[in-house]
Amino acid sequence: MRKLSIVACALICTSSMCYGQERPTIDFEKYDPPSSLVVPEHKLTRAKFPFIDVHNHQNGLSSGNLRDLLQDMDALNLKVMVNLSGGNGSRLKAQTDNVKSKAPNRFIIFANIDFSGIGEEGWTEKAVRQLTEDVKNGANGLKVFKNLGLSVRDNKGKRVAIDDPRLDAIWDQCGKLKIPVLIHAADPKQFWQPEDYNNERWLELITHPGRKRSDTDPAPWEQIIEEQHRMFRKHPGTTFINAHFGWYASDLAHLSQLMDEIPNMYVEFGAVIAELGRQPRMARQFFEKYQNRILFGKDSWQPEEYTTYFRVLETADEYFPYHKKYHAFWRMYGMALPDDILKKVYYQNALRIIPGIDKSLFE
């Protein structure tokens, strides 16, 4: 990992020696002094209400007793975890069988599509059959990873667009099966922008260089995102959950326009809570307007990081840090959402669109 060797503003001087002494340098990652601001703090480690995490990834659900995982979930008040990494076929069935026997009402499994071979004769029909079988075996939704639109290629080597007509039957089948599709398209827009000091994700890009994209690697950001929106509009009978607020958490006015135009689109805020926390007034207005279409999502399974989410959603705290500086170097503020909206975000909205969840856990 490359280090950032930049001088903190307060330490900058015009030469290497100031006042007869060499001024120290400090890298940006380490410069994080405690705030002297004295304000109320509520470092929540448990959600006020039981909640459903619709965006999680677990690779160990196919075997074992799940005891440690359940203990961590109980401590957070996480009643139901949606594992988006279900796979398909025998791999998915191993997960659904294990959770049914060990923790029958605590996990929901989403299936995944194997895009290899797309374009071959009969591929679409085969994919639809596999999805139908996966639902019979216990899948309660479909997760589409960001490889669709970025790296998936057909049998002729051509990039497969998200709205490729060869996929239409899959989205339609999800509507018929009454299961939602949670889809992650592209990545943050800044990954496509110049890698310089004007890029808010610059710290992430230089510490994770593999995340940099361009208009030719593999296509412009706007093009990929628009492919997704066209697909949503083309299949109004299917419910879509747009992961990561569709990468528009920093432009809620535009996301609001999309929400109005695409009524079958829901959103979840996995990995973008820092964007909401730096604009608490506008974010709260968005939550108030779309309170019936926002779901709780976290993404990576790091139990200690949930406190950031609870704090942004539940409290009126001011000027507190995010848990990953390379994601967000700024401070955040709580939205202090009212209980009726919190309940919708924490579990009621998910209960309405994801089948198979035990509603008695939330009574």
QUINOR-V486927 format. One record per backbone hydrogen bond with DSSP energy under -0.5 kcal/mol. CO is the residue of the C=O (numbers start at 0). NH is the residue of the N-H. If there is no record, write none. Layout:
# QUINOR-V486927
co:CO nh:NH
co:CO nh:NH
This chain:
# QUINOR-V486927
co:2 nh:4
co:3 nh:5
co:5 nh:25
co:7 nh:10
co:7 nh:11
co:8 nh:11
co:15 nh:22
co:17 nh:20
co:20 nh:17
co:26 nh:29
co:26 nh:30
co:29 nh:31
co:36 nh:38
co:39 nh:317
co:41 nh:43
co:50 nh:78
co:50 nh:79
co:51 nh:53
co:52 nh:81
co:54 nh:297
co:54 nh:298
co:55 nh:83
co:59 nh:62
co:65 nh:69
co:66 nh:70
co:67 nh:71
co:68 nh:72
co:69 nh:73
co:70 nh:74
co:71 nh:75
co:72 nh:76
co:72 nh:77
co:73 nh:76
co:75 nh:46
co:76 nh:50
co:76 nh:78
co:79 nh:52
co:80 nh:82
co:80 nh:107
co:81 nh:55
co:81 nh:83
co:82 nh:109
co:83 nh:85
co:86 nh:111
co:87 nh:90
co:87 nh:91
co:88 nh:92
co:89 nh:93
co:90 nh:94
co:91 nh:95
co:92 nh:96
co:93 nh:97
co:94 nh:98
co:95 nh:99
co:96 nh:100
co:97 nh:101
co:98 nh:102
co:102 nh:105
co:102 nh:106
co:105 nh:80
co:107 nh:82
co:108 nh:139
co:109 nh:85
co:110 nh:142
co:112 nh:114
co:114 nh:117
co:116 nh:119
co:117 nh:154
co:119 nh:122
co:121 nh:125
co:122 nh:126
co:123 nh:127
co:124 nh:128
co:125 nh:129
co:126 nh:130
co:127 nh:131
co:128 nh:132
co:129 nh:133
co:130 nh:134
co:131 nh:135
co:132 nh:136
co:133 nh:138
co:134 nh:137
co:139 nh:179
co:140 nh:110
co:141 nh:181
co:142 nh:112
co:142 nh:144
co:143 nh:183
co:144 nh:147
co:145 nh:149
co:146 nh:148
co:146 nh:149
co:146 nh:150
co:146 nh:151
co:151 nh:159
co:153 nh:156
co:157 nh:153
co:158 nh:160
co:159 nh:148
co:160 nh:163
co:163 nh:166
co:164 nh:167
co:166 nh:169
co:166 nh:170
co:167 nh:171
co:168 nh:172
co:169 nh:173
co:170 nh:174
co:171 nh:175
co:172 nh:176
co:173 nh:177
co:173 nh:178
co:174 nh:177
co:179 nh:141
co:179 nh:181
co:180 nh:182
co:180 nh:240
co:181 nh:143
co:182 nh:184
co:182 nh:242
co:187 nh:190
co:188 nh:191
co:189 nh:192
co:190 nh:212
co:193 nh:195
co:195 nh:198
co:197 nh:199
co:198 nh:201
co:200 nh:204
co:201 nh:205
co:202 nh:206
co:203 nh:207
co:205 nh:1
co:207 nh:210
co:208 nh:211
co:213 nh:216
co:216 nh:213
co:219 nh:223
co:220 nh:224
co:221 nh:225
co:222 nh:226
co:223 nh:227
co:224 nh:228
co:225 nh:229
co:226 nh:230
co:227 nh:231
co:228 nh:232
co:229 nh:233
co:230 nh:234
co:231 nh:234
co:234 nh:237
co:237 nh:239
co:238 nh:180
co:239 nh:241
co:239 nh:265
co:240 nh:182
co:240 nh:242
co:241 nh:244
co:241 nh:267
co:242 nh:245
co:243 nh:246
co:244 nh:247
co:247 nh:250
co:250 nh:254
co:251 nh:255
co:252 nh:256
co:253 nh:257
co:254 nh:258
co:255 nh:259
co:256 nh:260
co:257 nh:261
co:260 nh:262
co:261 nh:264
co:263 nh:239
co:263 nh:265
co:265 nh:241
co:266 nh:294
co:267 nh:244
co:268 nh:271
co:271 nh:274
co:271 nh:275
co:272 nh:276
co:273 nh:277
co:275 nh:278
co:276 nh:332
co:278 nh:282
co:279 nh:283
co:280 nh:284
co:281 nh:285
co:282 nh:286
co:283 nh:287
co:284 nh:288
co:285 nh:289
co:287 nh:290
co:289 nh:292
co:292 nh:266
co:294 nh:268
co:295 nh:53
co:297 nh:270
co:297 nh:299
co:298 nh:56
co:299 nh:301
co:301 nh:304
co:302 nh:305
co:303 nh:306
co:304 nh:307
co:304 nh:308
co:305 nh:309
co:306 nh:310
co:307 nh:311
co:308 nh:312
co:309 nh:313
co:310 nh:314
co:311 nh:334
co:311 nh:335
co:312 nh:336
co:314 nh:335
co:316 nh:333
co:319 nh:331
co:323 nh:326
co:323 nh:327
co:329 nh:321
co:331 nh:319
co:337 nh:340
co:337 nh:341
co:338 nh:342
co:339 nh:343
co:340 nh:344
co:341 nh:345
co:342 nh:346
co:342 nh:347
co:343 nh:348
co:344 nh:295
co:345 nh:51
co:346 nh:350
co:347 nh:351
co:348 nh:352
co:349 nh:353
co:352 nh:354
co:353 nh:356
co:356 nh:358
co:357 nh:360
co:358 nh:361
co:359 nh:362
